[in-house]
Amino acid sequence: MSMHVLSPVDAIKGMLQAAERNSDYRLTGCINLVASQNRISNTTLAFLSSSFAAKFASGELGSRAHGGAQWLDAMEEIVTSLAGRLFEPYFPEFRPMSGSIANETLLMGFAKPGDKIIAPSGIAGGHASVRPEGFAGFMGLTVLDLPFLDGGMTVDLDALQRLAALERPRLIILGTAKILFPYPVSDIVRIAESVGAQVVYDAAHVAGLIAGKQFQDPLRDGAIAFSGSTQKTFPGPIGGLIVSRDAAIFERVRDVTRRRLDNYQNNRVAAMGVVFAEMLSFGERLSISIVKTAQALAAALTEEGLDVVGKHLGYTQSHMLLLNTTPQGPAAVFRQKMESVGIFTTALDLWPEGGGDITNTNTNTSLSTRTGLRIGTNDIARLGYSQESIRRLASLLADVLLSRRNDADLRKQVMALAECHPDIADTFKLENVH
């Protein structure tokens, strides 16, 4: 892609214009159904551009390498207290700057080159950071596929027991980007312990639901730690999170984090303080709304004649649903068409029809026979979508997939629905909580 050369001043003007248009377009003119994104508050946003963004002090709270950290430490002490209250009785580490860095920190802390790990395959939704093509491979780990039945929705415990007994892994990693239902963590922990392994839970997508007590608690069930992202079901800025089961695990996580990061984004830490305060105030209600909205949208899409994955299991217990577009055509085509009318989704591959064994899929898509759209309700739940709005949205999604309206009419209808929910619902604003 070629561009004409801009002067520095004109380049800045262009970026400012792009930021302004992005705000108008993304926040008021479209409907965001991307499961890995959320709506952050103005207060959270303000801290990202605060003076904390301009200086770093190296080291960590109470042990800085550079002078001038008095008020930075005061801020981080508050954030640490809020995070501790939210995740009590566990131990949170909020400094990683992405979910993938959180995953990598856990791999570095609890595995070593030459070890074997068991992790979800790409087609099941396993993240690249725990796969051979990502950090796990760079680190010299041998990655074995976590066996599933019923597509990616049910862990095959018998197959896992056999695999673990044969391969003696160091870690068993749970959690995917297609997570619809909780995993049998306690059963998997028993399998892991029988071969001297430990269980780590990649909660990138559901960390906010765990904090809101609307998803399983993997630490209570025996996992040593869970990693997460702070911009998915957590309504925060882009970043990572690790929550440890006990003090010994936390000290190892903290040690690796200290050595790996040294400097980190203090403005993001301050913004996360707002998010932790919000979650302490209304996180449970927000999480309930997110899950109920996902279930209602799945049911409404089914009524429109569309194929939502997992119907026989109740569609979903998380923030996302998976819509099989194979009968209508490739998901990538519909993702682009959705975007053209102002609806944002994610196209991905689905496991084979019939939901058989999807192990040994290191090529990621070799067994994939279907494509679909991943739809998240994080954003619209915080905007307070009503049952009527959910039904209208389902109808619009069906209009696109079934070609029931022209694009110009669809765009008008999308904008009309977006205008009905222009801002975060009052019940999910911290200033309205007493």
Beta strands, then each sheet from edge to edge (+ up, - down):
strand 1: 31-32
strand 2: 59-60
strand 3: 63-64
strand 4: 91-93
strand 5: 116-119
strand 6: 142-145
strand 7: 148-149
strand 8: 154-155
strand 9: 171-174
strand 10: 198-202
strand 11: 225-229
strand 12: 240-244
strand 13: 307-308
strand 14: 320-324
strand 15: 343-344
strand 16: 346-350
strand 17: 370-376
sheet 1: 1+ 15+
sheet 2: 2+ 3-
sheet 3: 4+ 12- 11+ 10+ 9+ 5+ 6+
sheet 4: 7+ 8-
sheet 5: 13+ 14- 17+ 16-
end
